[in-house]
Amino acid sequence: MAILVVAEHDNKHLKPSVANTVAAATQLGGEISVLVAGSECGEAAAAAAQISGVTKVLVADAPHYAVPLAENMAALVVSIADKFTHILAPATGFGKNFMPRAAALLDVAQVSDISGIVSADTFVRPIYAGNVLATVQSKDRIKIITVRITAFDAAAGAAATAAPLENVAVVADSGLSLFKGHELTKLSRPELTAARIIVSGGRGMGSGENFKLLEALADKLGAAVGASRAAVDSGYVPNDYQVGQTGKIVAPELYIAVGISGAIQHLAGMKDSKVIVAINKDAEAPIFQVANYWLVEDLFKAVPELTAKL
């Protein structure tokens, strides 16, 4: 059994999702190759070679891979797909972008957002916003799989011997899309999906200005700041703060939910957190049903007091 993991990176550094996806691949029991496609991505490839369990790193280095456009990434994956029985990528924006296209080009069904592996062809994945776990079987010749990274502990990043690097043939630029630019939120705090502690705010924060209360608490805890969809839709914070079914799936050691009612879409994105603390003045808020600790209190009183005591 030959397994390919497509690496998410910024051409210099691997994203944390790579180690989680490799951990999932390890459970399949075959030889694991990691594909690093980028531009001047040697550092990222070298880092991938150090991940425990990786037997080979395939490198596709070309200017049109500087940004992982779906058309180019899918064509590259398809060009080497016949060498593998399973192709995995994280169920992040990266994997969701090109994996469905690769599956369509290969004429196979994608198995999305898996949270467990039963066997080489049978997987567990959440449905209905995480309220039901479905066990699905794929008989396709090549399994195209995206992995819920919070469901798998990261593979160790200190292999005794680095895996060998091998260049793969670059597929010409498809010309079907063109990257024009992007606006990125510059954060001094940890990235949401990699943070050990997350402090999230909801509609109850009342305004974007009030999120400064959470930022002060997050700074004391060394935490990332997140938000519910209601807070994002209200314009309080940018989209990349969003935690939930249509945002980022997280599972930190500590999740502090402030002014969040606990809609099912939000719970789907954070209920696997190790410890959940909820602060809400509504004693009937659904968030309390999943919280390990809760405080029924006005957040504008509780949060400053908590911050002051830390």
N, C-alpha and C positions, 0 to 999 in steps of 0.2 A: 504494500500500500504506500503510495507516494502522495504527500500532502504539501500544498503550497499555501503559505500565508503571505498576503499582500500587506506590506508595511506602510503605516501612516507616519509621515515625517515632514520636516520643514527644510529638507535638503542638508541640514546640519545635524539635527537631533531627532531621535526617534520619539514618537508620542508614547505615553504610557500604555496605550491600547495594544501596542505590538506584543508586549510581554504577556498580557492577558489572553490574547488570541493564540499565541504560541502555547500557552498552558492548556487551552482548549484542544488544540491540535495534538498535544502530547497524549491526551486521553484516547485518541483514535489508534495510537499504537504504531504508526508507520514512520518512515523517514520524513523529516520536515525540512523543506526549503523555504527561504524567505525571499520574496521579490522586493527589491528596493528600486523603484523607478523615480528618477528625478534628474536634476541638472546640477552637476558638480556635487554629487551626493555621496562622495567617498566616506565622509565621516559617519553618515547615517548607516552606510553599509557595514563599516567596521564595527559599529555598535551592535548591529543586528547579529554579526558573527560571534559576539560574546554571550548571547543569550543561551542559557542552558537548554539543551534539547534540539537546537538547530544543527542540522548536518551540512547545510550548504546555503550560501547567500547568492542569489542571482541579481545581477546589477544591470539595469537599463539606464544609461546616462545619455541624455539628449536634451537640448534646449526646450523642446516642446513638452517635456515632462516636468518642467520647473513647477508648474501648477497641475494637480491631478484632474484634468478635464475628463469628463466621463467618456467621451468618444475615443480619446487616445488611450486611456487606461484600459478600457474594455477591449479594444483591439489588441493591445499588448498581451493581456491575460489570455485572450482567445488564441493568440499565436503560439502559446506554449502549453495550452490547457491539456492537450492529448497526452502529455507526460505525467499527468496527475489524476488521482482518483477523487481527491477532495481539494477544493479551493476555498480558503477562508479569508475573511476580512472583518474588521470590527464593525458592529452595527452603530457606527457614529455617522456624522455627515459625510465623512470620507468614504466609508464602505457603501452607504446608502446611495451614493452618487453614481457609482459605476457598476456595482455588482449586478443589479437587475438587467442592465444592458448586456453585460457579459453572458448572463444566463440566457437571455433571449437569443443572442447570436449563436450560442451553443445548442439552442433548442432543448433546454432543460428547465426544470422548475427550481426556483431559489427557495431554500429553507432559511427563513429570516429570524434573526434575533434569538438564537438558541440560548437556553440557560442550562442545558444539561445534555450529556451524551450517553445514550443507552448502549449503542453498538455502532458499527461503521456505517450503518444505513438508517439508524433510528435515533431521533433527537427529541428533546423536550423544549417547548417554546411557550411563552406566555401569550394568552389571547384575552380578549375582553378586558383591556386595561390591566392585565396582570391578575385578574380574579380567577382565571382558569388556566391550568397548565395542560397543554395538548402534547401528546406523544405522537410524533409524525414519522412516517417511514418514506424514504426516497429510493426508488429503484432506478433512477437515472444513472447513466454510465459515469458521469462526473457530477459530484455533489457540490453545488454552489451554496455556500453557507455564510451568513453573517452572524457574528457572535456578540451576545450581550456581555460586555466586558466586566460588568460588576458581578457577574455570576461565577467568574473564574479568578482565583488568586493568581497574581502575576508570576510568571516563570522567573527563576533566578537569573540575574544578569551577570554572572561571573563563571562562565564555563571554564573548565581546566585548560582546554585548548580551543582557540578560535576556529570557527568553521571556515572552510575555504570559500573564496570569492570567485565567481564565474560570470563573465560578461555574457549577456544574451543579445540576440539580434534585435535591434531597434526597429519598430514598425514606423513607417513614415507618418508624418503629421496628417491627420485625416482632413484638416481644413474645414471641418464641419462646425467648429466653434472657435471663438477667439477670446482669450482672457484680456479684459480691459483694465482691471484693477479691483481692489477691494478696500473697505474701511474696517480696520481692526480696532477693537477696544483694547487699549493698553492697560494691563493690570499689574499692580504691584503685589497683589495677593496671589495665592495658589490658583491654578486652573480648577474649575468646578469638578471635572471628572477625575482629577488626581488628588483632590484635597482630602485630608484626614478629618477636617472639621468644616462644616458648612453652616452658615447662618442665613436663613432665607426669610424674606418678607412677602406678605400678601397684600390684598386689597385694603386690609385694615391699616396699612401704613399711611394711607391717606394722600400721600404725595411723594414725588421723587426726593424732595428736600428732606423728608423724614427718614429716608434710607440712610442718612448720615448717622442716625442712632445705631443702625445695624453695622455700619462700617466701623464705628468706634469699638463696638463689641467684637467684631471680627478681628480688628487689629490687635486687641488684647489677647485673643485666642490663637492668632496666627491662622485664621480661617478664611475660606472663600465666601463670597456673598452671592446668594442665589435669590430667586423670586418665583412666585407662582405665575401662571399664565395671566391671571386677572391683573396682577401688578404690571406685567409687561404690556398687556393690551391697553391698560390705562395710561401708558407712557411714562410710568415712574422710572423704569430702568430699561437698558437695551435688551434686545432679544436674546443675546448670548448669556444672559443671567437666568434664563428660564429653565426650571426643573419640572419634569413631568413627561407625560406620554408624548406630547408634541415638542418637548424640549430635550434636556439632557437627562439621561438615566444615571443616577449616582447612588453610591452605597458607602458613605464615609463612616468613620468610627463614631462620630457624633454629628447629629443633624438637629439644629435648633430652628423650629418653625415659629415665626412671630407674625401674628395677625393673619394666619392662613387658616381658612375654614376647613380644608381637607377634602376638596372635590376629588372624585375618583381619578381624574386625569392627573392630578398632582401626586396623589398617593402612588400611582403606578411608577413614578419616577424616583421615589425616595424610600419606599417602605422596606427595602432591604438594608437600610442603614442599621448599624450595630446598636446604637442607642439613639432614641428620638425624644427630644424635649420640645414641648409645645407650650406657647404662651398665647392665650386668647381670653378675651373677657366674656365670650359666650360659652357657658358651661356645657352646652349641647353641641358644640362644634365637632364634626366627624373626625377631625384630626386627633382628638383625644382617644379614639378607639384604637389607634395604632401606636400612640405615644407610650414610652416607658415611664416618662415623668411629665407632669403637666402642671401648669399654674394658671388658675382662673383669675386674671388680673388685667387691668388696663396696661397695654404694652408701653404707653408713654410714661408710665410710672415704673414698671417692672424692669424694662431694658436699661434705663440709666442707672438704676440701683444695682443691677447685676454687673454692669460695666464698672461701676465705682468700686465694687467689692473685689474685683479680680486684680 
